[in-house]
């Protein structure tokens, strides 16, 4: 049996074909297109759909795929009626107008109920739902279903409309983790009747024919991408661990962290796993920040470039994107990078140091597993292992932890085994002066925090 996984990321989307032995037979990639329409920035879902159908049909022709599974980025919802979308899908990276924000933010539930911090833009997609309802109420009255992003795609590909807990529970303002039920916001807005029945991530929810041979594919219920990565390792019974899932976002999930340690002002929150359990989390937009700081660097970064950045004191201070554990700081680049690779090295060190701080804040003191595209070549993991010598570090045997976890959910739902590729031990890198560089960076960051607090800002 082969399963195609569509992994819809904010910056990059891809299709991977998994064989039941865990190997990847095919990979195809594209970039979603976000366009201006009707006063919003929205997804060109027709173009992404056409690409996805073409990729699926190619996978069917080449590899006889039998199942289709979806993994999707967070912060995104779809309003759907029998004829399709009742409004285009909003890009979560846009802020409501000030006068509307003032109205809708008064209706947001308390952190103690949803464990969703009050974040800017659409990082809580319940906030974007309120914005859209304020300016286009018809989009809601015409909608039969309110769907999470992965559930929109599985419905579009032929599945029945369903809800899924890892996506609804992903800092949306729509879920109350302790009650394992919808939040007071859903009740107040009357949205519960539009929320379809729940199905577990990976469950079979429909079928559809693809390809010239009209091969029938089983459609599986989709999953939130970072929770899929967590599931990929949890199923291996590795004991207590923290997962650092990297991509556009760096998402740090530590199920061992006490809920009362979560600070909503530092982008700390509760995710919800595929079985409804709370997962304390901290995150920052590390992939986007790396791209900004590095000037769009692509490819490997040499050990020598990292050493040069450390010796020269070239460093980036947070933050270069909204949200994160230091949201009221504006990004600053210190020093003069002699070349683009040294700037990329400083960007990599920035991601490592922000992850290091995040691991402290989320009370991580056991094994850490690094996963995802920012760890290409293993450099990020090796720097973190050097920064935190008292913890064991592992890295995914393959970078695509989200897609792998999604594939496992699909295979298991039909009674098929799916081998777990054990994460590999990380050897700590050796960089002269790294500890001092970290101390200098933290000193500068926390000096700015103290100044911000004295001025009445968030620490």
C-alpha positions as CSV (number, residue, x, y, z in Angstrom):
1,X,0.0,0.0,0.0
2,X,1.2,3.5,-0.9
3,X,-0.2,6.8,0.6
4,X,0.1,10.3,-0.8
5,X,0.5,13.0,1.8
6,X,-0.2,16.6,0.9
7,X,1.6,18.8,3.4
8,X,0.2,22.3,3.0
9,X,2.7,24.8,4.5
10,X,2.3,28.5,4.6
11,X,5.4,29.1,2.4
12,X,5.8,25.8,0.7
13,X,3.4,23.0,-0.1
14,X,4.4,19.5,-1.1
15,X,3.2,16.0,-1.9
16,X,5.1,13.0,-0.7
17,X,4.4,9.4,-1.5
18,X,5.0,7.0,1.3
19,X,5.4,3.3,0.9
20,X,4.2,1.1,3.8
21,X,7.9,0.3,4.7
22,X,8.3,4.0,5.5
23,X,10.3,5.0,2.4
24,X,9.5,8.0,0.3
25,X,8.9,7.2,-3.4
26,X,8.2,10.7,-4.7
27,X,8.2,14.3,-3.7
28,X,6.7,17.3,-5.5
29,X,6.7,20.9,-4.3
30,X,5.0,24.2,-5.0
31,X,4.4,27.6,-3.4
32,X,0.9,28.7,-2.5
33,X,-0.1,32.0,-4.0
34,X,-1.7,34.7,-1.7
35,X,-3.5,37.4,-3.7
36,X,-5.5,40.6,-3.0
37,X,-9.3,40.2,-3.4
38,X,-12.2,42.2,-1.9
39,X,-10.0,44.1,0.6
40,X,-8.3,41.0,1.9
41,X,-5.2,38.9,1.1
42,X,-6.5,35.5,0.3
43,X,-5.4,32.1,-1.0
44,X,-5.5,31.4,-4.7
45,X,-7.1,28.0,-3.8
46,X,-8.0,27.2,-7.4
47,X,-4.3,27.3,-8.4
48,X,-3.3,25.2,-5.4
49,X,-6.1,22.8,-6.0
50,X,-5.1,22.3,-9.7
51,X,-1.5,21.7,-8.7
52,X,-2.6,19.2,-6.0
53,X,-4.8,17.3,-8.3
54,X,-2.1,17.1,-10.9
55,X,0.4,15.9,-8.3
56,X,-2.0,13.3,-7.0
57,X,-2.7,11.9,-10.5
58,X,1.0,11.8,-11.2
59,X,1.5,9.8,-8.0
60,X,-1.3,7.5,-8.9
61,X,0.1,6.8,-12.4
62,X,3.7,6.3,-11.1
63,X,3.1,4.5,-7.8
64,X,-0.4,3.2,-7.6
65,X,-1.3,5.3,-4.6
66,X,-4.3,4.0,-2.7
67,X,-4.8,6.6,0.0
68,X,-4.7,10.4,0.4
69,X,-3.8,12.2,3.6
70,X,-3.4,16.0,4.4
71,X,-1.2,17.8,6.9
72,X,-1.8,21.6,7.1
73,X,-0.3,24.7,8.8
74,X,-2.3,26.3,11.5
75,X,-4.2,29.6,11.9
76,X,-6.5,29.1,8.9
77,X,-10.2,28.3,8.4
78,X,-12.6,27.8,5.5
79,X,-16.3,28.7,5.2
80,X,-17.9,26.1,2.9
81,X,-21.4,25.6,1.5
82,X,-22.6,22.9,-0.8
83,X,-21.4,24.9,-3.8
84,X,-17.9,25.5,-2.4
85,X,-16.3,28.4,-0.4
86,X,-18.6,31.2,0.7
87,X,-15.6,33.4,1.1
88,X,-12.0,33.0,0.0
89,X,-9.6,31.6,2.6
90,X,-7.9,34.4,4.5
91,X,-4.1,34.8,4.8
92,X,-3.4,34.8,8.5
93,X,-0.6,37.4,8.1
94,X,-2.9,40.5,8.0
95,X,-4.2,42.7,10.8
96,X,-7.8,43.8,11.1
97,X,-8.4,47.6,10.9
98,X,-7.9,49.3,14.3
99,X,-11.6,50.1,14.7
100,X,-12.7,46.5,14.0
101,X,-9.9,45.1,16.2
102,X,-11.1,47.1,19.1
103,X,-14.6,45.7,18.8
104,X,-13.7,42.0,18.2
105,X,-10.9,41.7,20.8
106,X,-13.4,42.5,23.6
107,X,-15.1,39.2,22.7
108,X,-12.0,37.0,23.0
109,X,-12.2,34.4,25.8
110,X,-9.8,34.4,28.7
111,X,-6.5,32.6,28.4
112,X,-7.5,30.4,31.3
113,X,-10.3,29.0,29.2
114,X,-8.7,28.5,25.8
115,X,-5.0,28.7,26.5
116,X,-4.8,30.7,23.3
117,X,-2.9,33.9,23.9
118,X,-4.1,37.1,22.4
119,X,-1.9,37.3,19.3
120,X,-1.7,39.8,16.4
121,X,-2.9,39.2,12.8
122,X,-4.8,35.9,12.4
123,X,-2.5,33.8,14.6
124,X,-5.7,33.0,16.5
125,X,-8.0,32.2,13.6
126,X,-11.1,32.8,15.8
127,X,-10.1,36.5,15.7
128,X,-10.0,36.4,11.9
129,X,-13.4,34.8,11.9
130,X,-14.8,37.7,14.0
131,X,-13.2,40.1,11.6
132,X,-14.7,38.5,8.5
133,X,-18.1,38.2,10.2
134,X,-18.0,41.9,11.0
135,X,-17.4,43.0,7.4
136,X,-19.2,40.1,5.5
137,X,-21.8,38.4,7.7
138,X,-23.2,36.8,4.5
139,X,-20.2,34.6,4.3
140,X,-21.2,32.9,7.6
141,X,-24.9,32.8,7.0
142,X,-24.3,31.2,3.6
143,X,-21.9,28.6,5.0
144,X,-23.0,25.2,6.0
145,X,-19.6,24.2,7.5
146,X,-16.8,25.9,9.3
147,X,-13.7,23.8,8.5
148,X,-10.1,23.8,9.6
149,X,-7.6,24.1,6.8
150,X,-6.7,20.4,6.4
151,X,-10.4,19.5,6.7
152,X,-11.2,21.9,3.9
153,X,-8.8,20.1,1.6
154,X,-10.0,16.6,2.6
155,X,-13.6,17.7,2.0
156,X,-12.6,19.3,-1.4
157,X,-10.9,16.1,-2.5
158,X,-14.0,14.0,-1.8
159,X,-14.2,13.4,1.9
160,X,-17.2,14.3,4.1
161,X,-17.1,17.5,6.1
162,X,-15.6,16.8,9.6
163,X,-13.9,18.5,12.4
164,X,-10.5,17.4,13.9
165,X,-9.3,18.2,17.4
166,X,-5.6,18.9,16.9
167,X,-6.5,21.6,14.4
168,X,-9.4,23.2,16.4
169,X,-7.2,23.1,19.5
170,X,-4.3,24.9,17.8
171,X,-4.4,28.4,19.5
172,X,-7.7,29.2,17.7
173,X,-9.8,30.7,20.6
174,X,-12.3,28.1,19.6
175,X,-11.4,25.3,21.9
176,X,-11.4,24.8,25.7
177,X,-8.7,22.1,26.3
178,X,-9.6,21.4,29.9
179,X,-13.3,20.8,29.0
180,X,-12.4,19.1,25.7
181,X,-15.2,21.1,24.1
182,X,-15.8,24.2,22.0
183,X,-15.1,27.5,23.8
184,X,-17.5,30.2,25.0
185,X,-16.7,32.1,21.8
186,X,-18.2,29.4,19.6
187,X,-21.3,29.4,21.8
188,X,-21.6,33.2,21.8
189,X,-21.4,33.4,18.1
190,X,-23.7,30.5,17.4
191,X,-21.1,28.6,15.4
192,X,-21.6,25.2,17.0
193,X,-24.2,24.0,14.4
194,X,-21.8,24.8,11.6
195,X,-19.0,22.7,13.2
196,X,-19.2,19.2,11.6
197,X,-18.9,16.0,13.7
198,X,-15.5,15.0,14.8
199,X,-13.3,12.3,13.2
200,X,-9.8,11.4,14.4
201,X,-6.9,12.5,12.3
202,X,-6.2,9.8,9.7
203,X,-9.8,8.3,9.8
204,X,-11.3,7.3,6.5
205,X,-13.9,10.0,5.5
206,X,-14.5,9.3,1.8
207,X,-13.0,8.3,-1.5
208,X,-12.4,9.6,-5.0
209,X,-11.1,8.4,-8.4
210,X,-7.9,9.9,-9.8
211,X,-5.8,9.3,-12.9
212,X,-6.5,8.0,-16.3
213,X,-7.3,4.6,-14.9
214,X,-9.8,6.2,-12.5
215,X,-8.2,4.6,-9.5
216,X,-10.2,5.0,-6.3
217,X,-8.3,6.6,-3.5
218,X,-9.3,6.5,0.2
219,X,-9.5,10.0,1.7
220,X,-8.2,10.3,5.3
221,X,-9.0,13.1,7.7
222,X,-6.2,15.7,7.9
223,X,-4.1,16.8,10.8
224,X,-2.3,19.9,12.1
225,X,1.3,19.8,10.9
226,X,3.2,20.3,14.2
227,X,0.9,17.8,16.0
228,X,1.6,15.3,13.2
229,X,5.3,15.7,13.9
230,X,4.7,15.1,17.6
231,X,2.7,12.0,16.8
232,X,5.5,10.7,14.6
233,X,7.8,10.5,17.6
234,X,5.3,9.7,20.3
235,X,4.3,6.5,18.7
236,X,7.9,5.3,19.1
237,X,7.6,5.3,22.9
238,X,10.8,7.3,23.4
239,X,9.9,8.4,26.9
240,X,9.6,12.1,27.9
241,X,10.8,14.5,25.2
242,X,10.4,17.9,23.7
243,X,9.8,18.3,20.0
244,X,11.2,21.3,18.1
245,X,9.3,21.3,14.8
246,X,10.8,23.8,12.3
247,X,9.6,25.4,9.1
248,X,8.0,28.8,8.6
249,X,7.4,28.5,12.4
250,X,9.6,27.0,15.0
251,X,7.1,25.2,17.3
252,X,8.4,23.8,20.6
253,X,6.1,21.2,22.2
254,X,6.8,19.9,25.7
255,X,4.0,17.7,27.1
256,X,5.8,17.7,30.4
257,X,5.5,21.4,31.0
258,X,2.9,22.4,33.7
259,X,0.1,24.5,32.4
260,X,0.5,27.1,35.0
261,X,4.0,27.9,33.6
262,X,2.6,29.2,30.3
263,X,3.0,32.9,29.8
264,X,0.5,34.2,27.2
265,X,2.7,37.3,26.7
266,X,5.5,35.1,25.3
267,X,3.5,33.2,22.7
268,X,3.1,30.3,25.0
269,X,-0.1,28.2,24.6
270,X,-1.7,24.8,24.6
271,X,-1.8,22.8,21.5
272,X,-4.0,19.7,21.5
273,X,-2.8,16.3,20.3
274,X,-4.6,14.0,18.0
275,X,-6.4,12.4,20.9
276,X,-7.4,15.6,22.6
277,X,-4.7,15.9,25.2
278,X,-3.1,19.3,26.1
279,X,0.4,19.9,24.8
280,X,2.1,23.0,26.3
281,X,3.8,24.9,23.5
282,X,6.0,27.9,22.7
283,X,6.7,29.2,19.2
284,X,8.3,31.9,17.1
285,X,8.3,32.5,13.3
286,X,11.9,31.1,13.0
287,X,11.8,30.2,9.3
288,X,10.4,33.5,8.3
289,X,13.0,35.3,10.5
290,X,15.9,33.2,9.1
291,X,14.8,34.2,5.6
292,X,14.6,37.9,6.6
293,X,17.9,38.0,8.5
294,X,19.9,36.0,6.0
295,X,18.5,37.8,2.9
296,X,16.9,34.7,1.6
297,X,19.9,32.4,1.8
298,X,19.5,29.0,0.2
299,X,21.7,26.0,0.7
300,X,24.2,24.8,3.3
301,X,26.1,27.0,5.8
302,X,29.8,26.1,6.3
303,X,31.2,25.5,9.8
304,X,33.8,28.2,9.1
305,X,31.1,30.8,8.4
306,X,29.4,30.1,11.8
307,X,32.8,30.4,13.5
308,X,33.5,33.7,11.7
309,X,30.1,35.1,12.8
310,X,30.9,34.1,16.4
311,X,34.4,35.6,16.4
312,X,33.2,38.8,14.7
313,X,30.3,39.3,17.1
314,X,27.8,39.4,14.3
315,X,24.4,38.8,15.7
316,X,20.7,39.3,15.2
317,X,18.5,40.4,18.1
318,X,14.7,39.6,18.2
319,X,12.2,40.0,16.7
320,X,11.9,40.0,12.9
321,X,8.4,38.7,12.8
322,X,5.2,39.1,14.8
323,X,4.5,36.9,17.8
324,X,7.1,34.9,19.6
325,X,8.5,35.1,23.1
326,X,9.7,38.7,22.7
327,X,6.9,40.2,20.7
328,X,7.5,43.9,21.6
329,X,11.1,43.9,20.5
330,X,12.0,45.1,17.0
331,X,14.7,43.0,15.1
332,X,18.2,44.5,15.0
333,X,21.3,43.2,13.2
334,X,24.6,44.0,15.0
335,X,28.0,44.0,13.3
336,X,29.1,44.0,9.7
337,X,28.8,40.6,7.9
338,X,31.7,40.3,5.5
339,X,29.7,38.1,3.2
340,X,26.2,36.7,2.6
341,X,27.1,33.3,4.1
342,X,28.3,34.9,7.4
343,X,25.0,36.7,7.6
344,X,23.2,33.4,7.0
345,X,25.3,31.9,9.8
346,X,24.2,34.8,12.1
347,X,20.6,34.0,11.1
348,X,21.1,30.3,12.0
349,X,22.7,31.3,15.3
350,X,19.7,33.5,16.0
351,X,17.2,30.6,15.4
352,X,19.3,28.4,17.7
353,X,19.5,31.1,20.5
354,X,15.7,31.8,20.2
355,X,15.1,28.1,20.4
356,X,17.4,27.8,23.4
357,X,15.4,30.5,25.3
358,X,12.2,28.9,24.3
359,X,13.3,25.5,25.7
360,X,14.0,27.3,29.0
361,X,10.6,28.9,29.0
362,X,8.8,25.7,28.2
363,X,10.7,23.9,31.1
364,X,12.5,21.4,28.8
365,X,15.1,19.4,30.7
366,X,14.9,16.0,29.0
367,X,15.5,14.7,25.5
368,X,14.9,17.1,22.6
369,X,14.1,16.0,19.1
370,X,14.8,18.5,16.3
371,X,12.7,18.1,13.1
372,X,11.9,20.0,9.9
373,X,13.5,22.0,7.2
374,X,15.6,24.4,9.2
375,X,17.7,21.5,10.4
376,X,18.8,20.5,6.9
377,X,22.3,19.1,7.2
378,X,21.9,18.9,11.0
379,X,23.6,22.2,11.8
380,X,20.8,23.7,13.9
381,X,20.6,20.5,16.1
382,X,24.4,20.4,16.6
383,X,24.5,24.0,17.7
384,X,21.6,23.5,20.1
385,X,23.3,20.4,21.5
386,X,26.4,22.5,22.1
387,X,24.4,25.2,23.8
388,X,22.6,22.7,26.1
389,X,25.1,20.0,27.0
390,X,23.0,18.6,29.9
391,X,20.2,17.4,27.5
392,X,20.3,14.7,24.9
393,X,19.5,15.8,21.4
394,X,18.1,13.7,18.6
395,X,17.1,14.6,15.0
396,X,14.5,13.1,12.8
397,X,15.9,10.4,10.4
398,X,14.2,12.4,7.7
399,X,13.3,16.1,7.7
400,X,9.6,15.6,7.0
401,X,8.3,14.7,10.4
402,X,4.9,16.3,9.8
403,X,4.3,14.3,6.6
404,X,5.7,11.2,8.3
405,X,3.3,11.5,11.2
406,X,0.4,12.1,8.9
407,X,1.3,9.0,6.8
408,X,1.5,6.9,10.0
409,X,-2.0,8.1,11.0
410,X,-3.4,7.1,7.6
411,X,-1.8,3.7,7.5
412,X,-2.8,2.9,11.1
413,X,-6.4,3.9,10.5
414,X,-6.8,1.0,8.0
415,X,-4.9,-1.5,10.1
416,X,-1.6,-1.3,8.3
417,X,1.7,-1.2,10.1
418,X,4.0,1.7,9.4
419,X,7.6,1.4,10.6
420,X,9.0,4.2,12.8
421,X,12.4,5.5,11.6
422,X,14.1,6.1,15.0
423,X,15.6,9.6,15.4
424,X,19.4,9.8,15.3
425,X,21.7,11.0,18.1
426,X,23.1,14.5,17.6
427,X,26.8,15.2,18.1
428,X,27.3,18.6,19.6
429,X,29.2,21.0,17.3
430,X,32.4,22.7,18.6
431,X,32.6,26.4,18.0
432,X,35.2,28.4,20.0
433,X,33.5,31.2,21.9
434,X,29.9,29.9,21.4
435,X,29.1,30.1,25.2
436,X,30.3,33.7,25.4
437,X,28.4,34.6,22.2
438,X,25.2,33.2,23.8
439,X,25.9,35.2,27.0
440,X,26.5,38.4,25.1
441,X,23.3,37.8,23.0
442,X,21.2,37.1,26.1
443,X,22.7,40.1,27.9
444,X,21.7,42.4,25.0
445,X,18.2,40.8,24.7
446,X,17.4,41.0,28.4
447,X,18.8,44.5,28.8
448,X,16.3,45.5,26.1
449,X,13.6,43.6,28.0
450,X,14.4,45.5,31.2
451,X,14.3,48.8,29.4
452,X,11.0,47.9,27.8
453,X,9.5,46.9,31.1
454,X,10.7,50.2,32.7
455,X,9.0,52.0,29.9
456,X,5.8,50.2,30.5
457,X,6.2,47.5,27.7
458,X,6.1,43.7,27.9
459,X,9.3,42.2,29.3
